[in-house]
Amino acid sequence: MSYALHLLIYLSMYVVLAQSLNLVVGYMGRLNLAHAGFVAVGAYAYALATVVLGWTFLPGLLLAVTLAVALSLLLSLPSWRFRGDFFIMITLVVQALLYGVIHNWTSPGADLGSLANLTNGPFGIAGIPKPAISGIQFDTIGRMAALSVALAGICTALTLRLTSSPWGRLLKCLRDDELALRGLGKDVRRLKVQAFAFCCGLAAVGGVIYASYVSYVDPTTASLDESILLLCMLCVGGMGNFRGPMAGALVLLLLPELLRMTPMPQAVAANVRLMAYGLLLIVIVHFRPQGLAGDYRLE
């Protein structure tokens, strides 16, 4: 039972992260490789707020989202002028910048949270307390799973409301023909800033779920591998629609767990599972290039 609840918590987190990335990649048409960096921003902001400042869960969550939204300007401002390969390179720069700051902002002997040692470098931040809301302690895996599902449900409802509104249709128009949208008199710059703000704010919520459950964060949270994993969830599930991110998160989270249950010698198990995982992904992408939950297209 604990194993199933553990997977449910991670599934809730990845659903939030995949849906937030889908706002920019699927609906707005901008490939973003810096998403894991903003997940780490949310996780570290929450960790510092609870460990160093002694804040409770909701103020720490609010701080994490606010900081991520503020830093979303690192992506939204360059998007005014650059697109395509140039914008992808900018997201890589932002990803490397955030990872480098988190990994290197430390000084031996300095207190955690000080200007000399804000992130504790490669050692990360441990001892993050379990969430507590209105006197209710989420200190068991069952309660933590309930909190994670609740946060994922709120983020999912918000994302559905945004993407089904006229604002969501403007995002699709921006993806398909930015020049036409400008010709209609729409404020394209403000639309981009809003999309990146929502994207990064929801990414911070995913980071808070991770930090509060694991009680530890380190720079690997901001690695490029995590950003690529989230993009793979969109490719497998389907982007530009509401169902795709959830399908992609479900498949890429459960598939490795199912392969881990296959009986095989330990000496070759890891390599065989990795090869089977890659082969299954290739098959999925080949036969469903629009994603498992993508819209059917007539060729």
C-alpha positions in Angstrom: 0.0 0.0 0.0 2.8 2.4 0.8 4.4 1.7 -2.5 1.2 2.6 -4.3 0.8 5.8 -2.3 4.4 6.7 -3.1 3.7 6.3 -6.8 0.5 8.4 -6.4 2.5 11.3 -4.9 5.0 11.2 -7.8 2.3 10.9 -10.3 0.5 14.0 -8.8 3.8 15.9 -9.0 4.5 15.0 -12.6 1.0 15.7 -13.7 1.4 19.2 -12.4 4.8 19.7 -14.1 3.7 18.2 -17.4 0.6 20.3 -17.6 2.5 23.5 -16.7 5.0 22.8 -19.4 2.2 22.1 -21.9 1.0 25.7 -21.5 4.2 26.9 -23.2 5.3 24.0 -25.4 1.9 22.7 -26.5 -0.4 25.7 -26.5 2.1 28.5 -27.2 4.5 26.6 -29.4 7.8 27.5 -27.6 10.1 24.7 -26.8 11.3 25.1 -23.2 14.3 23.2 -21.8 14.6 25.2 -18.6 11.5 23.8 -16.8 13.4 21.8 -14.2 15.2 24.9 -13.2 12.0 26.5 -12.1 10.9 23.3 -10.3 14.1 23.6 -8.3 13.5 27.3 -7.6 10.1 26.4 -6.1 11.6 23.5 -4.1 14.5 25.5 -2.7 12.4 28.5 -1.9 10.0 26.3 0.1 12.9 24.6 1.8 14.5 27.8 2.9 11.2 29.2 4.0 10.4 26.3 6.2 13.9 25.3 7.4 15.6 28.7 7.9 12.6 31.1 8.4 10.4 28.6 10.2 7.4 29.3 7.9 4.4 26.9 7.6 3.3 25.2 4.4 1.0 27.8 2.8 3.3 30.8 3.2 6.2 28.7 2.0 4.1 27.6 -1.0 3.2 31.2 -1.8 6.8 32.3 -1.6 7.9 29.5 -3.9 5.3 30.4 -6.5 6.0 34.2 -6.3 9.7 33.7 -6.7 9.2 31.4 -9.7 6.8 33.8 -11.3 9.3 36.7 -10.8 12.1 34.7 -12.4 9.9 33.7 -15.3 11.0 37.0 -16.9 14.3 35.3 -17.7 12.3 33.4 -20.4 9.4 35.7 -21.2 11.5 38.8 -22.0 13.8 37.0 -24.6 10.7 35.4 -26.2 9.6 38.8 -27.4 12.3 38.8 -30.1 13.6 35.2 -30.5 11.9 32.0 -31.5 12.8 28.6 -32.9 16.4 27.5 -32.4 17.5 30.8 -30.9 14.9 30.6 -28.2 15.8 27.0 -27.4 19.4 28.1 -26.9 18.2 30.8 -24.5 16.2 28.2 -22.4 19.4 26.1 -22.3 21.3 29.1 -21.0 18.6 29.8 -18.3 18.7 26.1 -17.3 22.5 26.1 -17.0 22.3 29.5 -15.1 19.8 28.2 -12.6 21.6 24.9 -12.1 25.0 26.7 -11.7 23.6 29.2 -9.1 22.0 26.4 -7.0 25.1 24.2 -7.2 27.6 26.9 -6.4 25.9 29.3 -4.0 27.7 28.0 -0.9 30.6 28.8 1.3 32.2 26.5 3.9 31.3 27.4 7.4 28.6 29.9 6.5 25.1 29.5 7.9 22.5 28.0 5.7 20.3 30.7 4.2 22.9 33.5 4.5 24.1 35.5 1.5 27.3 33.4 1.5 25.5 30.1 1.7 22.0 30.3 0.3 21.6 26.9 -1.2 24.3 24.8 0.6 25.7 23.9 -2.9 25.9 20.2 -3.8 25.0 19.1 -0.3 21.5 20.4 -0.6 19.0 21.2 2.1 17.9 18.4 4.5 15.3 18.3 7.3 12.5 20.0 5.5 9.4 19.6 7.8 6.3 17.8 6.7 3.4 20.1 5.8 0.9 21.3 8.3 -2.3 23.2 7.5 -4.7 24.6 10.2 -3.2 22.2 12.7 -3.5 19.1 10.5 -0.1 17.4 10.2 0.6 15.6 6.9 3.2 13.5 8.4 2.1 10.1 7.0 2.4 8.8 3.5 -1.4 8.5 3.3 -2.0 12.2 4.3 0.9 13.3 2.1 -0.7 11.5 -0.9 -4.1 13.2 -0.2 -2.4 16.6 -0.1 -0.5 15.9 -3.3 -3.6 14.8 -5.1 -5.5 17.9 -3.8 -2.8 20.2 -5.1 -2.7 18.4 -8.4 -6.5 18.6 -8.7 -6.4 22.4 -8.0 -3.6 22.9 -10.6 -5.4 20.7 -13.1 -8.7 22.6 -12.7 -6.8 25.9 -13.1 -5.1 24.7 -16.2 -8.3 23.4 -17.7 -10.0 26.7 -17.0 -7.2 28.7 -18.6 -6.8 26.6 -21.7 -10.6 26.4 -22.4 -11.0 30.1 -22.1 -10.5 32.8 -24.8 -7.0 33.3 -23.3 -6.2 29.7 -24.2 -7.4 30.2 -27.7 -5.1 33.3 -28.0 -2.2 31.0 -27.0 -3.0 28.6 -29.8 -3.3 31.5 -32.3 0.1 32.7 -31.1 1.5 29.3 -31.8 0.0 29.0 -35.2 0.5 32.6 -36.5 2.0 35.3 -34.3 1.9 37.9 -37.1 -1.9 37.4 -37.6 -2.4 37.8 -33.8 -0.5 41.0 -33.9 -2.7 42.1 -36.8 -5.8 41.6 -34.7 -4.4 44.2 -32.3 -3.7 41.7 -29.4 -0.9 42.4 -27.0 1.4 39.6 -27.8 4.1 40.6 -25.3 1.7 40.6 -22.4 0.3 37.2 -23.5 3.8 35.7 -23.5 4.6 37.1 -20.1 1.4 35.7 -18.7 2.0 32.2 -20.2 5.5 31.9 -18.8 4.3 33.2 -15.4 1.6 30.5 -15.2 4.0 27.9 -16.5 6.7 28.7 -13.9 4.3 29.2 -11.1 2.8 25.8 -11.5 6.3 24.3 -11.9 7.1 25.7 -8.4 4.0 23.9 -7.0 5.4 20.7 -8.3 8.8 21.5 -6.6 7.0 22.2 -3.3 5.2 18.8 -3.6 8.6 17.1 -4.1 10.4 19.0 -1.3 7.7 18.5 1.2 7.5 14.8 0.5 11.2 13.8 0.3 12.2 16.4 3.0 15.4 17.0 1.0 16.4 19.0 -2.1 19.7 19.1 -4.0 20.9 20.5 -7.3 19.9 17.4 -9.3 16.4 18.7 -9.1 17.4 21.3 -11.6 19.2 19.0 -14.0 18.7 19.0 -17.7 17.7 15.3 -17.5 14.5 16.3 -15.6 13.6 18.9 -18.3 14.0 16.3 -21.0 11.9 13.8 -19.1 9.1 16.3 -18.8 9.3 17.0 -22.6 9.2 13.3 -23.2 6.0 13.1 -21.2 4.4 15.6 -23.6 5.7 13.8 -26.7 4.4 10.5 -25.5 1.1 11.7 -24.1 0.4 14.4 -26.7 0.8 18.2 -26.4 -1.6 21.0 -27.1 -4.5 19.3 -25.4 -5.6 18.7 -21.8 -5.4 14.9 -21.7 -1.9 14.5 -23.1 0.2 15.6 -20.1 -1.7 13.3 -17.8 -1.3 10.3 -20.1 2.4 11.0 -20.7 3.1 11.3 -16.9 1.2 8.1 -16.2 3.0 6.1 -18.9 6.5 7.3 -18.2 6.1 6.9 -14.4 4.5 3.5 -14.4 6.4 1.9 -17.3 9.8 1.8 -15.5 8.1 0.4 -12.4 6.4 -2.4 -14.5 9.8 -3.3 -16.1 11.3 -3.4 -12.6 8.9 -6.2 -11.7 10.0 -8.5 -14.6 12.1 -11.5 -13.4 15.6 -11.4 -14.7 19.2 -11.8 -13.4 20.4 -8.8 -11.4 23.6 -8.7 -13.4 21.8 -7.8 -16.7 18.5 -6.4 -15.3 19.4 -2.7 -15.4 20.7 -2.7 -19.0 17.8 -4.9 -20.3 15.2 -2.7 -18.6 16.8 0.5 -20.0 16.8 -1.0 -23.6 13.2 -2.2 -23.2 12.2 1.2 -21.9 13.8 3.0 -24.9 12.3 0.5 -27.4 8.8 0.9 -26.0 9.1 4.7 -26.3 10.2 4.4 -29.9 7.3 2.1 -30.7 4.8 4.6 -29.1 6.2 7.6 -30.9 6.3 5.7 -34.2 2.7 4.5 -34.2 1.3 7.5 -32.4 3.3 10.5 -33.4 0.7 12.9 -32.1 0.8 11.2 -28.7 -1.3 8.6 -26.9 -4.0 11.1 -26.0 -3.5 13.4 -29.0 -6.1 14.1 -31.5 -6.4 11.7 -34.4 -5.3 13.1 -37.8 -6.3 12.0 -41.3 -3.1 11.7 -43.5 
